[in-house]
Amino acid sequence: MKTDDAALIERCRAGDITAFEPLVEKYRQRVWRLAYNVLRDREEAWDVSQEAFVRAWQALPNFRGQSAFYTWLFRIVMNVAADRARSRAARGRAFGTERIPEEDWDRVLVDQPAEATPDAAAAGAQQRARIERALARLSDDHRRIVVLGDIEGLSYKEIADVLEIPMGTVMSRLHNARKRLKVALGPLLALLLALVAVAAPLAADAQQIVRFGARVLLATDTPPASTSLRVAPPAPDERLQAFLPRLRQLTGYPEYTSLERYRAEVAIGSVQQWSVPGDRILEVVPERVSGDTVHMRVRLQRGAVNEVTTNIQAARGNPAVIGGPRYAEGVLVIIVWANANPERR
C-alpha cells in the first residue's frame, strides 16, 4: 500500500473523517470510470461511485493493507456495480424494456443547443461507439477483465485481487477477451484507450472554474391565483424577458412566475445543491467544458425520488431549459445558464 494512502487510512481509523476526502478526490475519477465501463450508464455510475465510497468508509476498520488500497476500493466498486446490474435486469424483467412514462409530469423537455460537428469529430464518435458496442457484446466476466486490465492498467495480480479469482483465470479470460475484441474491432483495438477520455473528465478540467446559475419558474396557463407562493425578489432581468418568447414556444405555457434564482462559481466536478419549492433539491454538477459550452449533470430530487435526471449543455446566451414536475397550479421549469470562462467579461 502506498505510504500516503496508508497514512490517510490510519487517520480515518482514528476517527478523522477529513482524511477520507483526499482519498475520494484521488480516486473518484477512476472509480466513476470503472463503474461507467461496467454499467454503460452515466447516472448509475455516479450512484455506484457514491455508494462505493460510503461502503469503503464503513469498511475501513476491516482493511488490513494486504493489497493496495485502490484494488480493495475497486473490489467494492465492482461488487456495487454488479448489484446494480442485477437490480436493473430484475426491473427489466418486471416492467419490460420500454421506458415507463412519468405520469406526474405534464410537459418534459430539454432544449439542447445545436452544435456544428466536424467530420473528424463524427468519425471519432463512430469509432468510440463501435468500441463500446464491441465491449457490450462481451460477457460480464470478460468485459470486467478488459476494463481493469486494458483501461485501468491493473496488473494480473491486482485484477485477481479485485475480482477475487485466481491469476491464471485472469490471464485466460483477458487473452480470450482480447481475441474477441480483435475479431470485432480489427485495427480499432488500438483505440480502446479512447474510452478513458469518453468516460471521465480530464484531470486538467477538474481545476477549471466555471460560473453557472439557475432560475426556477412556475409555468401556468393563466396568472397564478395562489397567494402562498414564495416568489423571487423582483429585479430587472432583460435576459429573461428576451427569452420568454422562446420559452413560450418550447413549453406551450404563456405565463411564468419566477420562484428562485441561484448563482455559483465552482471547479469542474463540484456538486452544487439548492433548495427548490415543493421540498425539492436541485443538484447541478458541471462535468466538463467544450469551447464555450459547459456540459452539466442536473438532478431534481424530492426526498428519495429523482423527479428529473438529465445531462445538459449550457453556455452564455444559450441556456438549457428543463421541464419539471407539477407544482401549485402549473409545472416547474428550470433554466440553466453557464459561463465556461468567467474571467472573460
VMD Tcl script that draws the C-alpha trace (Angstrom):
set ca {
  {0.00 0.00 0.00}
  {1.31 3.46 -0.86}
  {2.68 5.37 2.09}
  {0.44 8.41 1.63}
  {-2.66 6.19 1.36}
  {-1.59 4.28 4.47}
  {-1.19 7.49 6.47}
  {-4.63 8.75 5.43}
  {-6.24 5.41 6.26}
  {-4.71 5.40 9.72}
  {-6.14 8.86 10.34}
  {-9.55 7.64 9.12}
  {-9.41 4.72 11.53}
  {-8.70 7.17 14.31}
  {-11.99 8.90 13.50}
  {-10.69 11.74 11.30}
  {-13.30 11.86 8.53}
  {-11.48 14.75 6.82}
  {-8.66 12.32 5.99}
  {-11.04 10.40 3.75}
  {-11.64 13.41 1.50}
  {-8.15 13.25 -0.15}
  {-8.72 9.57 -0.89}
  {-12.06 10.36 -2.53}
  {-10.50 13.17 -4.56}
  {-7.59 10.98 -5.60}
  {-9.65 8.02 -6.82}
  {-13.08 9.46 -7.68}
  {-12.48 9.72 -11.42}
  {-11.10 6.17 -11.66}
  {-13.97 4.84 -9.55}
  {-16.55 6.61 -11.71}
  {-14.84 5.45 -14.90}
  {-14.75 1.86 -13.66}
  {-18.45 1.93 -12.75}
  {-19.33 3.56 -16.07}
  {-17.45 0.99 -18.12}
  {-19.24 -1.81 -16.28}
  {-22.76 -0.33 -16.44}
  {-22.56 1.94 -19.53}
  {-24.82 4.46 -17.79}
  {-23.55 7.82 -16.54}
  {-26.17 8.37 -13.86}
  {-25.90 4.87 -12.43}
  {-22.10 5.21 -12.47}
  {-22.41 8.32 -10.28}
  {-24.72 6.50 -7.90}
  {-22.44 3.46 -7.75}
  {-19.41 5.70 -7.11}
  {-21.09 7.42 -4.19}
  {-22.29 4.16 -2.68}
  {-18.86 2.55 -3.13}
  {-17.12 5.36 -1.24}
  {-19.69 5.16 1.55}
  {-19.15 1.41 1.82}
  {-15.38 1.90 1.74}
  {-15.55 4.36 4.63}
  {-17.72 1.98 6.65}
  {-15.43 -0.99 5.91}
  {-12.10 0.75 6.55}
  {-11.70 -0.87 10.01}
  {-11.58 -4.23 8.19}
  {-8.94 -3.15 5.65}
  {-5.69 -4.90 6.57}
  {-3.40 -3.39 3.94}
  {-2.54 -6.76 2.41}
  {-3.25 -5.27 -1.02}
  {-3.15 -1.74 -2.40}
  {-5.98 0.49 -1.19}
  {-7.20 1.14 -4.72}
  {-7.52 -2.58 -5.55}
  {-9.55 -3.03 -2.35}
  {-11.66 0.01 -3.33}
  {-12.11 -1.29 -6.90}
  {-13.35 -4.60 -5.48}
  {-16.07 -2.69 -3.64}
  {-16.94 -0.76 -6.82}
  {-17.25 -3.97 -8.82}
  {-19.50 -5.53 -6.18}
  {-21.76 -2.47 -6.02}
  {-21.89 -2.28 -9.83}
  {-22.76 -5.98 -10.03}
  {-25.58 -5.47 -7.53}
  {-26.85 -2.53 -9.59}
  {-26.67 -4.55 -12.83}
  {-28.67 -7.40 -11.25}
  {-31.25 -4.94 -9.95}
  {-31.54 -3.34 -13.38}
  {-32.01 -6.74 -15.02}
  {-34.74 -7.58 -12.49}
  {-36.53 -4.31 -13.25}
  {-36.29 -5.06 -16.96}
  {-37.90 -8.47 -16.45}
  {-40.64 -7.00 -14.29}
  {-41.55 -3.96 -16.37}
  {-40.29 -4.78 -19.86}
  {-37.82 -2.79 -21.90}
  {-39.98 0.23 -22.67}
  {-39.41 3.45 -20.74}
  {-42.12 3.94 -18.11}
  {-43.72 7.36 -18.65}
  {-43.67 9.85 -15.78}
  {-47.38 10.20 -15.11}
  {-46.68 13.08 -12.79}
  {-45.16 15.30 -15.46}
  {-47.12 17.46 -17.87}
  {-44.53 18.56 -20.39}
  {-40.90 17.43 -20.08}
  {-38.27 18.86 -22.36}
  {-34.58 19.51 -22.63}
  {-33.57 22.19 -25.11}
  {-30.06 21.35 -26.29}
  {-28.18 23.88 -28.41}
  {-27.24 22.70 -31.84}
  {-23.51 22.38 -32.40}
  {-21.56 22.11 -35.60}
  {-19.98 18.65 -35.85}
  {-16.81 18.43 -37.94}
  {-16.28 15.29 -39.98}
  {-13.32 14.32 -37.82}
  {-15.35 14.54 -34.65}
  {-18.12 12.47 -36.23}
  {-15.65 9.83 -37.29}
  {-14.19 9.74 -33.79}
  {-17.64 9.37 -32.27}
  {-18.40 6.48 -34.65}
  {-15.17 4.76 -33.67}
  {-15.89 5.14 -29.98}
  {-19.43 3.87 -30.49}
  {-18.05 0.84 -32.31}
  {-15.63 0.15 -29.46}
  {-18.41 0.47 -26.90}
  {-20.63 -1.91 -28.89}
  {-17.80 -4.43 -29.05}
  {-17.29 -4.19 -25.29}
  {-21.02 -4.55 -24.72}
  {-21.02 -7.86 -26.64}
  {-18.51 -9.38 -24.25}
  {-19.74 -11.38 -21.30}
  {-19.74 -9.59 -17.96}
  {-16.66 -11.54 -16.84}
  {-14.67 -10.72 -19.97}
  {-15.71 -7.06 -20.00}
  {-14.62 -6.58 -16.38}
  {-11.23 -8.10 -17.20}
  {-10.73 -5.75 -20.17}
  {-11.82 -2.71 -18.19}
  {-9.46 -3.48 -15.31}
  {-6.53 -4.60 -17.46}
  {-6.58 -2.52 -20.65}
  {-8.38 0.60 -19.46}
  {-7.36 0.88 -15.80}
  {-3.94 -0.68 -16.35}
  {-4.02 -3.08 -13.41}
  {-1.57 -5.98 -13.29}
  {-2.73 -9.62 -13.40}
  {-2.25 -9.88 -9.63}
  {-4.21 -6.67 -8.97}
  {-7.06 -7.84 -11.20}
  {-7.09 -11.16 -9.35}
  {-7.30 -9.26 -6.04}
  {-10.16 -7.06 -7.26}
  {-12.23 -9.89 -8.72}
  {-11.13 -12.46 -6.14}
  {-10.26 -15.08 -8.76}
  {-7.03 -16.99 -9.50}
  {-4.39 -15.18 -11.55}
  {-4.47 -17.98 -14.12}
  {-8.16 -17.28 -14.67}
  {-7.37 -13.60 -15.17}
  {-4.75 -14.39 -17.83}
  {-7.05 -16.82 -19.63}
  {-10.07 -14.50 -19.64}
  {-8.05 -11.48 -20.74}
  {-6.50 -13.46 -23.58}
  {-9.90 -14.67 -24.77}
  {-11.48 -11.22 -24.41}
  {-8.72 -9.61 -26.48}
  {-9.15 -12.25 -29.19}
  {-12.87 -11.49 -29.38}
  {-12.25 -7.76 -29.48}
  {-9.68 -8.17 -32.22}
  {-12.23 -10.02 -34.35}
  {-14.83 -7.31 -33.72}
  {-12.57 -4.25 -33.96}
  {-9.52 -5.16 -36.04}
  {-7.24 -2.08 -36.17}
  {-9.62 -0.19 -33.87}
  {-8.46 -2.35 -30.97}
  {-5.60 0.09 -30.55}
  {-8.15 2.84 -29.87}
  {-9.62 1.05 -26.89}
  {-7.95 3.50 -24.52}
  {-10.02 6.29 -26.08}
  {-12.79 5.09 -23.80}
  {-10.91 6.65 -20.92}
  {-11.36 10.07 -22.47}
  {-15.05 9.40 -23.09}
  {-15.83 8.07 -19.65}
  {-14.44 10.73 -17.34}
  {-13.40 14.39 -17.42}
  {-9.72 15.08 -17.84}
  {-7.79 15.78 -14.67}
  {-6.86 19.20 -16.02}
  {-10.54 20.06 -16.46}
  {-11.12 19.37 -12.78}
  {-9.19 22.53 -11.96}
  {-11.16 24.74 -14.34}
  {-13.56 27.19 -12.75}
  {-16.94 27.78 -14.35}
  {-19.79 30.09 -13.45}
  {-23.39 28.99 -13.80}
  {-26.81 29.74 -12.49}
  {-30.37 28.53 -12.47}
  {-33.75 30.15 -12.43}
  {-36.80 28.21 -11.27}
  {-40.08 29.32 -12.83}
  {-43.68 28.28 -12.35}
  {-45.27 27.82 -15.76}
  {-49.05 28.17 -15.89}
  {-51.82 28.67 -18.42}
  {-53.17 31.69 -16.52}
  {-51.63 34.00 -13.91}
  {-51.42 32.02 -10.64}
  {-54.16 32.84 -8.16}
  {-52.36 31.38 -5.14}
  {-51.13 33.95 -2.64}
  {-48.94 31.43 -0.76}
  {-46.32 31.12 -3.47}
  {-42.81 32.09 -2.48}
  {-41.76 34.44 -5.27}
  {-38.21 35.55 -6.03}
  {-37.50 39.20 -5.24}
  {-38.38 41.31 -8.26}
  {-35.37 42.56 -10.18}
  {-34.78 43.79 -13.71}
  {-33.90 40.82 -15.88}
  {-33.57 41.72 -19.53}
  {-32.21 38.28 -20.41}
  {-35.33 36.53 -19.08}
  {-37.66 38.98 -20.82}
  {-35.83 38.43 -24.10}
  {-36.02 34.66 -23.62}
  {-39.72 34.46 -22.77}
  {-40.95 34.19 -26.40}
  {-38.64 31.23 -26.95}
  {-39.74 29.71 -23.63}
  {-43.42 30.00 -24.56}
  {-42.68 28.31 -27.86}
  {-40.82 25.46 -26.14}
  {-43.24 24.71 -23.32}
  {-46.60 25.90 -24.58}
  {-47.28 27.79 -21.35}
  {-47.99 31.54 -21.66}
  {-47.43 32.62 -18.03}
  {-44.24 32.39 -15.93}
  {-43.66 33.30 -12.30}
  {-40.08 33.49 -11.05}
  {-39.72 31.46 -7.83}
  {-35.96 31.19 -7.25}
  {-32.66 32.46 -8.65}
  {-29.27 30.89 -7.97}
  {-25.65 31.51 -8.92}
  {-22.43 29.57 -8.34}
  {-18.78 29.67 -9.35}
  {-17.04 26.34 -8.73}
  {-14.48 23.90 -10.14}
  {-15.42 21.26 -12.70}
  {-16.74 18.19 -10.91}
  {-18.06 20.07 -7.87}
  {-21.59 19.37 -6.69}
  {-23.84 22.39 -6.18}
  {-27.20 21.98 -4.45}
  {-30.06 24.43 -3.92}
  {-33.48 24.20 -2.30}
  {-36.41 24.32 -4.71}
  {-40.11 24.91 -3.92}
  {-42.04 21.80 -3.01}
  {-39.38 20.41 -0.63}
  {-37.09 19.64 -3.53}
  {-33.34 19.78 -4.03}
  {-31.80 20.91 -7.31}
  {-28.34 19.38 -7.86}
  {-26.07 20.67 -10.64}
  {-22.64 19.20 -11.43}
  {-20.52 20.82 -14.18}
  {-18.71 17.82 -15.68}
  {-16.60 19.21 -18.50}
  {-16.07 22.15 -20.83}
  {-16.13 22.13 -24.61}
  {-15.27 25.52 -26.07}
  {-17.73 27.96 -24.53}
  {-20.17 25.23 -23.54}
  {-20.40 23.62 -20.11}
  {-21.66 20.04 -20.01}
  {-23.63 19.54 -16.81}
  {-25.49 16.84 -14.92}
  {-28.77 18.01 -13.38}
  {-30.93 16.22 -10.86}
  {-34.16 17.35 -9.16}
  {-34.93 15.31 -6.06}
  {-37.90 15.17 -3.74}
  {-36.97 13.06 -0.76}
  {-35.60 9.79 -2.10}
  {-37.30 10.23 -5.50}
  {-35.41 11.53 -8.52}
  {-38.03 13.56 -10.38}
  {-35.66 14.81 -13.08}
  {-32.27 13.38 -14.07}
  {-30.64 14.63 -17.25}
  {-27.44 15.80 -18.90}
  {-27.49 19.26 -20.46}
  {-25.28 21.72 -22.29}
  {-25.41 25.40 -21.41}
  {-23.48 28.49 -22.43}
  {-23.68 32.27 -22.29}
  {-26.59 33.35 -24.44}
  {-27.70 29.75 -24.97}
  {-29.25 28.36 -21.77}
  {-30.74 24.91 -21.30}
  {-34.41 24.53 -20.40}
  {-35.66 21.64 -18.29}
  {-39.31 20.85 -17.76}
  {-40.09 19.51 -14.32}
  {-42.93 18.06 -12.24}
  {-46.23 19.62 -11.30}
  {-46.25 22.31 -8.66}
  {-49.08 24.50 -7.39}
  {-51.21 25.47 -10.41}
  {-48.70 24.52 -13.09}
  {-45.31 22.88 -13.58}
  {-41.77 23.83 -12.66}
  {-39.46 24.98 -15.42}
  {-35.73 25.32 -14.75}
  {-33.45 27.48 -16.88}
  {-29.73 26.79 -16.53}
  {-27.12 29.13 -17.98}
  {-23.34 28.82 -17.80}
  {-20.15 30.71 -18.46}
  {-17.19 28.46 -19.21}
  {-14.76 31.39 -18.97}
  {-15.86 33.62 -16.08}
  {-12.64 35.62 -16.28}
  {-13.83 36.98 -19.60}
  {-16.14 39.94 -19.39}
}
mol new
graphics top color blue
foreach p $ca { graphics top sphere $p radius 0.5 }
foreach p [lrange $ca 0 end-1] q [lrange $ca 1 end] { graphics top cylinder $p $q radius 0.2 }
display resetview
